[in-house]
C-alpha cells in the first residue's frame, strides 16, 4: 500500500497531548520534524466546548486523542456529571475536531481518532466507556465519504490495554498479560495518518504490527421474489 512521505505531517495537533498516549504521539511527531500544537484540559483546552475549537487553525494532521473512563462497571453508579464528562471528552472532542477539520483543513490532510478495542468488542468493566468508543468507530466510518470529497482522510486506531495512569497494571502483570506502551499506539497513529486509506480502523496489540480491522458483511434484504437486493439508495442531503 502506498504511504505518504516521511515528511508528512509538517503541522499537527494532538488533543489530550499532555500525558499518556497523547504525550507519546506528540513526542513521536516532534521527532519526525512536525510542528505540534498540544491541546489539553491541563492548559485550559476543553475539547467538549465548541467555542474553543474556533481558536484552532488548519494543520496537516489532527490527532483526536483526548479521552477518559468512568472506571465503573455498574451503570447505576455512574453519576450524571461523570456521564456527561465522558460523552464530552470521548465523543464531543472527536465530533467538534472533525467539524473544525472539515471546514478549515486542506486537501491531503488527515485525521486520526483514538478509539479502543472496546469499540469493537464488549467491555463489561466499563460499559459507558465502551459505548463512547463504539460511537467513535461508527462516526469515523460514516463521516469518511464526505471528508474524502474534500480531500481529507480519517481513520481510527483501536488499541488494547495500554500502560497508562487510566488503568491498574498490577493485575495484568500478575496474570502475565502484556500491555501496550503509549509509544506503540503513537506509532500506529502515524501509520494510519500516512496511509492512503480512509474510514478504516487500525488494531493495535502487543507484539503485533498495526493492522486494519476487517468488518464482517451484514446480510442485505431480499425483494418479494426472494432475490438479494443491492445497496440502498444514497439519500439526498
C-alpha positions in Angstrom: 0.0 0.0 0.0 1.3 3.4 -0.9 2.3 5.5 2.0 2.7 9.3 2.5 6.3 10.5 2.5 8.2 10.7 5.8 7.9 14.5 6.0 4.2 14.2 6.5 2.9 15.8 8.6 4.6 19.1 8.8 2.0 20.5 11.2 -0.3 18.7 13.6 -2.5 19.0 16.7 -3.0 16.4 19.4 -5.9 16.6 21.9 -5.1 15.2 25.3 -1.5 15.7 24.4 -0.1 16.4 27.9 0.1 12.8 29.1 -0.3 9.1 28.3 -0.9 8.2 24.7 -1.3 11.8 23.7 2.2 12.8 25.0 3.7 9.8 23.2 2.0 11.0 19.9 3.4 14.5 20.5 6.9 13.2 21.1 6.9 11.0 18.0 5.6 13.7 15.8 8.1 16.2 17.1 10.9 13.6 16.4 9.5 13.3 12.9 10.0 17.1 12.5 6.4 18.3 12.8 5.3 21.5 14.4 2.8 20.2 17.0 0.0 22.0 18.9 -0.8 20.4 22.2 -4.5 20.8 23.1 -5.1 19.6 26.6 -7.5 20.3 29.5 -4.5 20.9 31.7 -3.8 24.0 29.7 -7.4 25.1 29.5 -8.5 23.5 26.3 -11.7 21.6 26.9 -12.5 19.6 23.8 -16.2 19.4 24.8 -16.6 23.2 24.4 -17.5 24.2 20.8 -16.1 27.7 21.2 -12.6 26.7 22.0 -12.3 25.0 18.6 -12.8 28.4 17.0 -9.2 29.1 18.1 -7.8 26.2 16.2 -6.2 26.8 12.8 -5.5 24.4 10.0 -3.0 21.6 10.3 -2.0 18.7 8.1 -2.8 16.1 10.8 -5.4 16.2 13.6 -4.9 13.6 16.3 -8.2 13.5 18.2 -7.0 11.6 21.2 -8.5 13.1 24.4 -10.5 10.6 26.4 -11.5 9.5 29.9 -13.1 6.5 31.5 -15.8 6.2 34.2 -13.9 3.4 36.0 -17.4 2.0 36.9 -18.9 -1.4 35.9 -22.3 -0.7 37.4 -24.1 1.9 35.2 -26.5 2.8 38.1 -23.5 4.1 40.0 -22.3 6.5 37.2 -23.3 10.0 38.2 -24.9 12.4 35.7 -21.8 14.6 35.9 -19.5 11.6 35.1 -21.7 10.5 32.3 -21.7 14.0 30.7 -18.0 14.3 31.3 -17.1 11.1 29.4 -19.5 12.0 26.5 -17.9 15.4 26.3 -14.3 14.2 26.2 -14.7 11.0 24.2 -17.5 12.0 21.7 -17.7 15.8 21.5 -14.0 16.0 21.3 -14.0 13.9 18.2 -17.1 15.4 16.5 -16.0 19.0 17.1 -12.5 18.2 16.0 -13.8 16.7 12.8 -16.1 19.6 12.2 -13.3 22.0 12.5 -11.1 20.0 10.2 -13.8 19.7 7.6 -14.2 23.5 7.5 -10.5 24.5 7.7 -8.1 21.8 6.7 -7.0 21.5 3.1 -6.7 18.6 0.6 -4.2 15.9 1.7 -4.8 16.4 5.4 -5.6 13.5 7.7 -7.5 12.9 10.9 -6.8 10.0 13.3 -9.1 9.4 16.2 -8.1 7.3 19.2 -10.7 4.6 19.7 -10.2 1.3 21.5 -10.7 -2.4 21.2 -13.6 -1.6 23.5 -15.2 0.0 20.4 -15.2 -3.4 18.6 -15.8 -5.9 21.4 -17.8 -5.9 24.7 -16.0 -4.5 27.7 -18.2 -5.1 30.7 -15.8 -3.5 33.1 -16.8 0.0 31.8 -20.0 -0.1 29.6 -20.2 3.7 29.2 -16.6 3.9 28.0 -17.4 1.1 25.6 -20.4 3.0 24.4 -18.3 6.0 23.5 -15.7 4.0 21.7 -18.3 2.1 19.6 -19.7 5.6 18.7 -16.2 6.9 17.7 -15.7 4.0 15.3 -19.1 4.3 13.8 -18.7 8.0 13.3 -15.3 7.7 11.7 -16.5 5.1 9.2 -19.7 7.1 8.5 -18.1 10.5 8.0 -15.2 9.3 5.9 -17.0 9.6 2.5 -17.9 13.3 2.9 -14.4 14.1 4.1 -12.9 12.2 1.2 -14.8 14.5 -1.1 -12.8 17.4 0.4 -9.5 15.5 0.1 -9.3 14.7 3.9 -8.7 11.2 5.1 -9.9 9.9 8.5 -9.0 6.7 10.3 -9.2 5.4 13.9 -6.8 3.4 16.0 -8.1 0.8 18.4 -5.5 -0.2 20.9 -5.9 -3.0 23.5 -4.8 -2.4 27.1 -2.2 0.4 27.4 0.0 1.0 30.4 -1.2 4.5 31.3 -2.5 6.1 34.6 -6.0 5.2 33.4 -5.5 1.5 34.4 -4.1 -0.5 37.2 -1.3 -2.5 35.6 -0.8 -4.9 38.6 -3.4 -7.5 37.7 -2.0 -7.7 34.2 1.5 -8.2 35.5 0.2 -10.9 37.9 -1.5 -12.7 35.0 1.4 -12.4 32.7 -0.7 -10.4 30.2 1.4 -8.0 28.1 0.4 -4.3 28.0 0.9 -1.9 25.1 3.1 1.1 25.8 1.9 4.6 24.7 4.7 4.7 22.2 3.2 1.6 20.4 -0.1 3.4 20.0 1.7 6.6 18.8 3.4 4.6 16.1 0.1 3.2 15.0 -1.4 6.7 14.8 1.5 7.7 12.5 0.9 4.6 10.4 -2.8 5.4 10.0 -2.0 9.1 9.3 0.4 8.2 6.5 -1.8 5.6 4.9 -3.9 6.4 1.8 -6.8 4.5 3.4 -9.8 6.3 4.9 -12.7 5.2 7.1 -10.6 2.3 8.5 -9.8 1.1 12.0 -6.2 0.0 12.9 -5.9 -2.6 15.6 -3.0 -2.2 18.0 -2.0 -5.2 20.1 1.3 -6.1 21.9 3.8 -7.9 19.8 1.9 -7.2 16.5 2.2 -4.6 13.8 -0.8 -2.3 13.4 -3.4 -4.0 11.1 -6.6 -2.9 9.6 -9.7 -4.5 11.1 -11.9 -6.3 8.6 -15.6 -5.7 9.4 -17.9 -8.5 8.6 -20.6 -8.0 5.9 -24.1 -7.5 7.1 -26.8 -9.7 5.3 -28.9 -7.5 3.0 -32.6 -7.5 2.3 -34.4 -9.7 -0.2 -37.2 -8.5 -2.5 -40.6 -10.0 -2.9 -39.2 -12.7 -5.2 -36.6 -13.7 -2.7 -33.7 -12.3 -4.6 -30.9 -10.3 -2.9 -31.1 -6.6 -3.1 -28.1 -4.3 -3.6 -27.0 -1.3 -1.6 -29.7 1.2 -0.6 -30.0 4.5 -2.5 -28.0 7.3 -1.3 -30.3 9.8 0.4 -30.1 13.4 -0.6 -28.7 15.7 2.0 
